[in-house]
Every structure is written in C-alpha cells, then in structure tokens.
Amino acid sequence: MKDDGINADPMELEKFSQLAHHWWDPNSEFKPLHEINPLRLNYIDETVAGLAGKTVVDVGCGGGILSESMAVRGAKVTGIDLSDKALKVAKLHLLESGQQVDYRKITVEALAEEHPQHYDVVTCMEMLEHVPDPASVIQACARLAKNGGWVFFSTLNRNPKAYLYAIIGAEYILHLLPRGTHEYAKFIKPSELAHMARAANLMEAKMIGMTYNPLTKTYALEGDTSVNYIMAFTA
Ligand SMILES: C[S@@+](CC[C@H](N)C(=O)[O-])C[C@H]1O[C@@H](n2cnc3c(N)ncnc32)[C@H](O)[C@@H]1O
C-alpha cells in the first residue's frame, strides 16, 4: 500500500490516461486488448454458465472494452478504475454503443467496503501487474464476490520467456505496446497469484494461457501459461 493509503501507482494511471483517447481504436496501443477480448469474454461467459442477468464488477476497467462486451451479453456491469480519462472515454463510448455500464472512480478496496459479497462475477484483467499491492486487490475482489461467485484475474507470468515475449517482443520488436508499458518485477507467477487468492479464501477452479503467435498475428487461449494467463476462482 502507498503512503497515502491508496493502492495505486500515479505513474501507471498517468500512462493509461495519456493514451485514453485511443482506447476504442482497434489499431492503436490497445489493439492487443481488442484482439484478446472475444477470447476472454467467451471464457468468462462459459465459465460462469452465462453472463446474462448476472451482476458483474470489472476492476481496472479502463476504457471499457471488456465491461461493455459483458453488458452486450446481458450482464449488469459496474466498471471501476482510477484513471479519470479512461473512465471518461468509457462513458462517452456508451453514447455510441447504447449499452449500459455503471462506471465509477473508486478503489476496489473502497468498493469492497461498500458492497461486500454483492457480485456474481468479479473480473480484474491485465491490472494486477500495474498496482503496488496486488494482494490487497485480490483480497478486495474476493470480498466483492457473493458466496459461490466467480473471480477472474489475468496477468503476466514472471520468467525469462515472459520477459522476452511481453517486454522485448511486444514493446521493442513488434511494437504491439508502447515501451515502458510493463515492468518485469511486477509480473506475477501463477503460483504466487494462487497463493494470494487462497489467502483471500478463494478456491482455484481453472487456469488457461493466452498466447500470441507473431507469424499469424493471432491470439489464442490454450494450455501454455508461460507468458499471459487467466485464473478463475470461486468465492
Ligand atoms: C492494461 S489496462 C487494462 C484495462 C482492462 N482491464 C482490460 O483488460 O481491457 C490497466 C488498467 O488498470 C487501471 N489501473 C491501474 N491501477 C489501478 C488501480 N489501483 N485501481 C483501479 N484501476 C487501476 C489503469 O487505469 C488501466 O485502465
């Protein structure tokens, strides 16, 4: 936790704020998020046996790519983030899409105080590697879920291959992401994520890898969790 008691890195938030106006451009810095979105959306939808009618909170929602797509599937979605600009873009996009998402600027820890055991599904994707204290986010996500509800995290694994693919490959060679997007030390091994989740009383249910093939320029969900992965837990 930072000195001000807020579990956020202002420089990380600034990074996303600077780029926020590109959020819905599928050929921008956010291209990877657009491309992985159908994969993770289907994975979540199938895992929870249908998002339709479920209450969902999307933690670190950014410009709302995942939040909105879950609303399209019929979920009642709240999206939270601490970047004003990302939230503004997310809200503006609702005017275009006609979808409904309740976007709020609030820390996940504060929302968990406000609405403990409230949501059927909690998603926290590509966010843990950008916060000072991921364990605190995991605790809060666990607290937000109803008993028996689902909690999803996705993040980057920490090993030499992940460094090569996620930083050298994605940022320096293929230019999929701006340089400085990711900091290797903040990557999280699945065993570490599972440990923090168990400490938050979550039960590990399943895990899948998210891979990128630079030859076909396509993403896939498969068994290889060595670079990027999604872990699903029940509360
Ligand atoms: C890589 S983006 C991912 C956006 C979205 N989850 C997705 O996968 O499409 C990371 C997001 O986390 C947000 N973020 C970083 N630290 C945060 C914090 N402490 N609380 C809430 N959001 C945070 C950033 O503002 C940014 O929108």
The ligand as an SDF file (V2000), in Angstrom:
LIG
                    3D

 27 29  0  0  0  0  0  0  0  0999 V2000
   -3.8690   -2.6760  -19.1880 C   0  0  0  0  0  0  0  0  0  0  0  0
   -5.2450   -1.7240  -18.6660 S   0  0  0  0  0  0  0  0  0  0  0  0
   -6.4750   -2.9930  -18.6670 C   0  0  0  0  0  0  0  0  0  0  0  0
   -7.8650   -2.4890  -18.8670 C   0  0  0  0  0  0  0  0  0  0  0  0
   -8.9630   -3.5590  -18.8190 C   0  0  0  0  0  0  0  0  0  0  0  0
   -8.9610   -4.2860  -17.5670 N   0  0  0  0  0  0  0  0  0  0  0  0
   -8.8390   -4.5330  -19.9560 C   0  0  0  0  0  0  0  0  0  0  0  0
   -8.2120   -5.5840  -19.7520 O   0  0  0  0  0  0  0  0  0  0  0  0
   -9.3480   -4.2680  -21.0590 O   0  0  0  0  0  0  0  0  0  0  0  0
   -4.9560   -1.4630  -16.9270 C   0  0  0  0  0  0  0  0  0  0  0  0
   -5.9920   -0.5820  -16.2700 C   0  0  0  0  0  0  0  0  0  0  0  0
   -5.8080   -0.6500  -14.8520 O   0  0  0  0  0  0  0  0  0  0  0  0
   -6.0740    0.6360  -14.3370 C   0  0  0  0  0  0  0  0  0  0  0  0
   -5.4770    0.7340  -13.0140 N   0  0  0  0  0  0  0  0  0  0  0  0
   -4.1870    0.7720  -12.6580 C   0  0  0  0  0  0  0  0  0  0  0  0
   -4.0630    0.8510  -11.3220 N   0  0  0  0  0  0  0  0  0  0  0  0
   -5.3310    0.8320  -10.8290 C   0  0  0  0  0  0  0  0  0  0  0  0
   -5.8790    0.8540   -9.5090 C   0  0  0  0  0  0  0  0  0  0  0  0
   -5.0880    0.8860   -8.4540 N   0  0  0  0  0  0  0  0  0  0  0  0
   -7.2280    0.8080   -9.3720 N   0  0  0  0  0  0  0  0  0  0  0  0
   -8.0210    0.7360  -10.4600 C   0  0  0  0  0  0  0  0  0  0  0  0
   -7.5690    0.7120  -11.7260 N   0  0  0  0  0  0  0  0  0  0  0  0
   -6.2370    0.7580  -11.9020 C   0  0  0  0  0  0  0  0  0  0  0  0
   -5.4930    1.5860  -15.3530 C   0  0  0  0  0  0  0  0  0  0  0  0
   -6.0020    2.8950  -15.2370 O   0  0  0  0  0  0  0  0  0  0  0  0
   -5.9170    0.8840  -16.6440 C   0  0  0  0  0  0  0  0  0  0  0  0
   -7.1680    1.3360  -17.0540 O   0  0  0  0  0  0  0  0  0  0  0  0
  1  2  1  0
  2  3  1  0
  2 10  1  0
  3  4  1  0
  4  5  1  0
  5  6  1  0
  5  7  1  0
  7  8  2  0
  7  9  1  0
 10 11  1  0
 11 12  1  0
 11 26  1  0
 12 13  1  0
 13 14  1  0
 13 24  1  0
 14 15  1  0
 14 23  1  0
 15 16  2  0
 16 17  1  0
 17 18  1  0
 17 23  2  0
 18 19  1  0
 18 20  2  0
 20 21  1  0
 21 22  2  0
 22 23  1  0
 24 25  1  0
 24 26  1  0
 26 27  1  0
M  CHG  2   2   1   9  -1
M  END
$$$$
